[in-house]
Amino acid sequence: MPGDLNGWEIAVLLLLALLIFGDKLPNVIADGLRMLRNLRNMARNATGDLSRELGTDIQLEDLHPKAFIRKHLLSEEDEEALRRPLKGLYEDVKGDLQSVADQANDLGRAAKSSASAPSGTTPAPLKTRSLDDIT
């Protein structure tokens, strides 16, 4: 949670680091930066080795398993074949939700009209549809 630190907390941490490490603090900071540089170089070398072995261009972001499979192992036809059943399901659910929203809107309009109708009149019955009618 480094983003949660305010100015005073950072100053206290720096003062604490100065008290603990004393005059070795510049060396500790240099060692930490050197370690970060080495880690970056190792990651760059690993992605370069993977790119060379697989024969494709791999970026560090591509090492996420889903992104790697999508980009390097599946052809466009394979990806479309995997998405096709889900797309049909999505369209079915979207249509059902639209139907429910339309019914809710009709019900709201009917409730408003019955509330604004004179007290001596009877509102018209609502048209209801069953689940069998929808599917």
Secondary structure, DSSP 8 states (H G I E B T S, - for coil): -GGG--HHHHHHHHHHHHHHHGGGHHHHHHHHHHHHHHHHHHHHHHHHHHHHHHTS---GGGGSHHHHIIIII--HHHHHHHHHHHHHHHHHHHHHHHHHHHHHHHHHHHHHHHHHS-TTS---------HHHH-
